Every structure is written in C-alpha cells, then in structure tokens.
Amino acid sequence: MQSGKELPGHWWYLYRSNALSKLIALAIKNNPDLQSAQAALAQAQETATAKKKSSLLPSFDAETYST
C-alpha cells in the first residue's frame, strides 16, 4: 500500500489472514457499539449514494394556485 492512499473499509483483508478476519468478525458481532457504528456508516454511505444518483435525475417544482 502506498503512502497517502485511503485504506479500504475492510483493511484487515490486506493481510489475507483467516484468523484475523474471524477475530474481527467476532469482535464486531459481540460489540453493540461497533455494530451500531457499522450500521450507521452503511446507512450514511447509502444515503450519500442515493443523493448522488438523484442529482442525475431531472427535477421540477410545481406550485398550485387557487382562485
């Protein structure tokens, strides 16, 4: 990995260690705070993706007038 590059979300996969992957999975499973953080991160990523995609769609404003 080069200096200045962003680490992948699952950085431990870079080590290609089944033992490390299992240990981290167990830690995440047994730690509600980590589970909550992971869920919040996933939700934020989905929201950002949805906003990015919606900016590509046409939009319009509609106003109604009553007489």
Rosetta constraint file for C-alpha pairs under 8 A:
AtomPair CA 1 CA 5 HARMONIC 7.31 0.50
AtomPair CA 7 CA 11 HARMONIC 6.11 0.50
AtomPair CA 12 CA 16 HARMONIC 7.43 0.50
AtomPair CA 12 CA 17 HARMONIC 7.86 0.50
AtomPair CA 12 CA 20 HARMONIC 7.13 0.50
AtomPair CA 12 CA 21 HARMONIC 6.73 0.50
AtomPair CA 13 CA 17 HARMONIC 7.03 0.50
AtomPair CA 13 CA 21 HARMONIC 6.97 0.50
AtomPair CA 17 CA 21 HARMONIC 6.22 0.50
AtomPair CA 18 CA 22 HARMONIC 6.04 0.50
AtomPair CA 19 CA 23 HARMONIC 6.13 0.50
AtomPair CA 20 CA 24 HARMONIC 6.16 0.50
AtomPair CA 21 CA 25 HARMONIC 6.10 0.50
AtomPair CA 22 CA 26 HARMONIC 6.09 0.50
AtomPair CA 23 CA 27 HARMONIC 6.16 0.50
AtomPair CA 24 CA 28 HARMONIC 6.14 0.50
AtomPair CA 25 CA 29 HARMONIC 6.08 0.50
AtomPair CA 26 CA 30 HARMONIC 6.07 0.50
AtomPair CA 27 CA 31 HARMONIC 6.02 0.50
AtomPair CA 28 CA 32 HARMONIC 7.50 0.50
AtomPair CA 28 CA 34 HARMONIC 5.58 0.50
AtomPair CA 28 CA 35 HARMONIC 5.87 0.50
AtomPair CA 29 CA 34 HARMONIC 7.98 0.50
AtomPair CA 29 CA 35 HARMONIC 6.68 0.50
AtomPair CA 31 CA 35 HARMONIC 6.29 0.50
AtomPair CA 32 CA 36 HARMONIC 5.98 0.50
AtomPair CA 33 CA 37 HARMONIC 6.10 0.50
AtomPair CA 34 CA 38 HARMONIC 5.95 0.50
AtomPair CA 35 CA 39 HARMONIC 6.06 0.50
AtomPair CA 36 CA 40 HARMONIC 6.03 0.50
AtomPair CA 37 CA 41 HARMONIC 6.06 0.50
AtomPair CA 38 CA 42 HARMONIC 6.18 0.50
AtomPair CA 39 CA 43 HARMONIC 6.14 0.50
AtomPair CA 40 CA 44 HARMONIC 6.10 0.50
AtomPair CA 41 CA 45 HARMONIC 6.14 0.50
AtomPair CA 42 CA 46 HARMONIC 6.21 0.50
AtomPair CA 43 CA 47 HARMONIC 6.12 0.50
AtomPair CA 44 CA 48 HARMONIC 6.11 0.50
AtomPair CA 45 CA 49 HARMONIC 6.13 0.50
AtomPair CA 46 CA 50 HARMONIC 6.07 0.50
AtomPair CA 47 CA 51 HARMONIC 6.15 0.50
AtomPair CA 48 CA 52 HARMONIC 6.12 0.50
AtomPair CA 49 CA 53 HARMONIC 6.14 0.50
AtomPair CA 50 CA 54 HARMONIC 5.99 0.50
AtomPair CA 51 CA 55 HARMONIC 6.24 0.50
AtomPair CA 52 CA 56 HARMONIC 7.15 0.50
AtomPair CA 53 CA 57 HARMONIC 7.25 0.50
